[in-house]
Amino acid sequence: MHRRSWLILASLALAPATSGAAPRPLIAAAASLQPALEEAAALITAETGIAPRFAYGASGNLARQIAQGAPFEMLLAADEISIQKLAEAGQSRDAGHVFALGRLALFAVRGSVLNPAGGLEALRLLLAAGRVQRFAIANPEIAPYGRAAQEALRRLNLWEALRPRLVFGENIAQAAQFAMMEGATGGLIALSLALSPALKARGDFSLVPEALHEPLRHRLALTKRASEAALRVQAWLLSSQAAAVFARHGLQNR
């Protein structure tokens, strides 16, 4: 996202902040976290009186925006590298905290030639038969789940054969949308999205073995501009209550 784009985003997000007395820290979050954070936001407000605003995207993009001056007070990333880069650039208060572990899922809409129950070996057979049209993953350059998908496909020697048929989402939420489009065979997406009502209503999934990619450790950190309200939101997100919310959305306890 260009500087102008995030300035527009920030102005829109900041606009409601003056409409009430509740502090409204602006928080950047990986797109895979949206279902969990939509549930968490109401609980945070009820318990603390703080109404956090979340902006979603690919972890790498969000970290870059913060480094360029975007007014986020916290970053919830789907990896650790994005937080590490913020810390190295002096843009975060500290090295942050791991708050959840994600899982990669093989997803396909019902009626697709791909049955996720067969795992990635089913995808291999379809590739050999020339029956894969388009297959969705997130951009590995900026999205942790895309990077994990690439690792898994490489380890199974599927990457080169599948590459001409890949469609890349800017973030994992967009990759999930691509996986549901007409003509798509399926995709590798976040379990937290595969469990969402919209995707569960249309498709099925299976978990990708964790041994096929580096762990998806989700780390959060406060930025240099973090307010006291953001600090309180961080405390809630690291609580056992938050862990229960994340677990309901397929994000394992840290």
ZAMARGU-4260 file (C-alpha; in steps of 0.2 Angstrom, whole numbers, plus 5000, padded with zeros to 4 digits):
<rodrens>
0) 5000/5000/5000 | 5007/5017/4995 | 5009/5031/5008 | 4993/5040/5001 | 4983/5025/5003
5) 4987/5022/5021 | 4984/5041/5025 | 4967/5039/5018 | 4964/5023/5028 | 4971/5031/5044
10) 4960/5047/5042 | 4944/5036/5039 | 4949/5025/5054 | 4952/5040/5065 | 4936/5049/5061
15) 4925/5040/5073 | 4937/5043/5088 | 4930/5060/5092 | 4912/5054/5093 | 4912/5046/5110
20) 4922/5046/5126 | 4929/5029/5124 | 4948/5028/5119 | 4949/5020/5102 | 4967/5015/5098
25) 4971/5011/5080 | 4978/4993/5078 | 4985/4984/5063 | 4981/4966/5062 | 4985/4951/5050
30) 4970/4947/5040 | 4969/4930/5047 | 4964/4937/5064 | 4949/4946/5058 | 4936/4933/5064
35) 4944/4931/5081 | 4946/4950/5083 | 4928/4954/5079 | 4923/4943/5093 | 4937/4950/5105
40) 4933/4968/5101 | 4916/4968/5110 | 4924/4959/5125 | 4938/4972/5126 | 4926/4986/5126
45) 4914/4978/5138 | 4928/4975/5151 | 4939/4990/5148 | 4929/5004/5141 | 4941/5004/5126
50) 4935/5002/5108 | 4950/4997/5098 | 4949/4999/5079 | 4957/4986/5068 | 4964/4988/5051
55) 4968/4971/5042 | 4981/4967/5029 | 4996/4956/5026 | 5009/4957/5040 | 5023/4962/5029
60) 5013/4976/5022 | 5007/4982/5039 | 5024/4982/5046 | 5030/4992/5031 | 5016/5005/5034
65) 5021/5007/5052 | 5039/5010/5047 | 5033/5023/5035 | 5024/5033/5048 | 5006/5025/5048
70) 4998/5029/5065 | 4995/5012/5071 | 4998/5009/5090 | 5000/4990/5089 | 5004/4977/5076
75) 4997/4959/5078 | 5007/4949/5065 | 5004/4932/5059 | 5023/4929/5060 | 5038/4935/5071
80) 5049/4942/5057 | 5037/4957/5054 | 5039/4962/5073 | 5057/4958/5073 | 5059/4971/5058
85) 5049/4984/5068 | 5060/4982/5083 | 5076/4983/5073 | 5070/4999/5065 | 5066/5006/5082
90) 5048/5007/5078 | 5042/4996/5092 | 5043/4997/5111 | 5051/4980/5113 | 5052/4963/5104
95) 5033/4960/5108 | 5025/4944/5113 | 5019/4928/5105 | 5000/4927/5107 | 4994/4912/5096
100) 5000/4899/5084 | 4991/4897/5067 | 4988/4883/5056 | 4988/4881/5037 | 4973/4873/5029
105) 4969/4865/5012 | 4952/4872/5007 | 4940/4869/4992 | 4922/4873/4989 | 4910/4859/4988
110) 4909/4852/4970 | 4927/4856/4966 | 4937/4842/4959 | 4948/4843/4974 | 4943/4834/4990
115) 4953/4842/5005 | 4951/4826/5015 | 4964/4818/5003 | 4977/4832/5008 | 4990/4838/4997
120) 4993/4821/4989 | 4976/4823/4982 | 4982/4839/4974 | 4997/4830/4967 | 4986/4818/4958
125) 4975/4831/4951 | 4990/4840/4945 | 4997/4825/4936 | 4980/4823/4928 | 4980/4841/4922
130) 4964/4844/4932 | 4970/4860/4942 | 4965/4876/4934 | 4968/4889/4947 | 4975/4887/4965
135) 4975/4901/4978 | 4988/4906/4991 | 4993/4923/4998 | 5008/4932/4992 | 5024/4924/5000
140) 5033/4940/5000 | 5022/4949/5012 | 5010/4936/5019 | 5016/4923/5032 | 5002/4911/5027
145) 5008/4913/5009 | 5026/4909/5014 | 5020/4894/5024 | 5010/4888/5009 | 5026/4890/4998
150) 5036/4880/5010 | 5024/4866/5011 | 5022/4865/4992 | 5041/4865/4990 | 5044/4852/5003
155) 5032/4840/4993 | 5040/4845/4976 | 5024/4852/4971 | 5029/4871/4969 | 5036/4871/4951
160) 5022/4860/4944 | 5008/4871/4953 | 5017/4888/4950 | 5009/4892/4933 | 4992/4889/4940
165) 4994/4899/4956 | 4984/4915/4960 | 4991/4926/4973 | 4981/4936/4986 | 4988/4952/4993
170) 4984/4944/5010 | 4977/4928/5016 | 4959/4934/5016 | 4960/4939/4998 | 4968/4922/4995
175) 4952/4914/5003 | 4941/4924/4991 | 4951/4918/4976 | 4950/4900/4982 | 4931/4901/4981
180) 4930/4909/4964 | 4922/4900/4950 | 4935/4889/4941 | 4947/4888/4956 | 4952/4871/4962
185) 4955/4877/4980 | 4968/4885/4990 | 4980/4885/5005 | 4973/4897/5018 | 4972/4901/5037
190) 4962/4888/5047 | 4955/4904/5056 | 4947/4909/5040 | 4942/4891/5035 | 4932/4890/5051
195) 4923/4906/5048 | 4904/4904/5044 | 4906/4911/5026 | 4918/4898/5021 | 4911/4884/5031
200) 4895/4886/5022 | 4903/4884/5005 | 4918/4872/5007 | 4928/4860/5016 | 4946/4859/5023
205) 4959/4848/5030 | 4974/4853/5040 | 4992/4854/5032 | 5004/4844/5043 | 5014/4857/5053
210) 5030/4848/5049 | 5029/4855/5031 | 5032/4873/5036 | 5040/4884/5049 | 5028/4887/5064
215) 5016/4901/5061 | 5019/4910/5078 | 5008/4926/5079 | 5017/4940/5088 | 5011/4957/5093
220) 5020/4972/5099 | 5016/4990/5103 | 5023/5004/5092 | 5032/5019/5098 | 5016/5029/5097
225) 5006/5017/5108 | 4995/5025/5121 | 4989/5019/5138 | 4974/5012/5130 | 4984/5002/5118
230) 4994/4995/5133 | 4978/4989/5141 | 4972/4981/5125 | 4989/4972/5124 | 4986/4966/5142
235) 4969/4959/5137 | 4976/4951/5121 | 4989/4941/5131 | 4976/4935/5144 | 4968/4918/5146
240) 4952/4925/5141 | 4959/4931/5124 | 4968/4914/5122 | 4950/4905/5123 | 4944/4917/5110
245) 4958/4913/5098 | 4956/4895/5101 | 4938/4895/5096 | 4945/4902/5079 | 4958/4889/5076
250) 4972/4899/5084 | 4982/4888/5096 | 4987/4894/5113 | 5005/4901/5113
</rodrens>
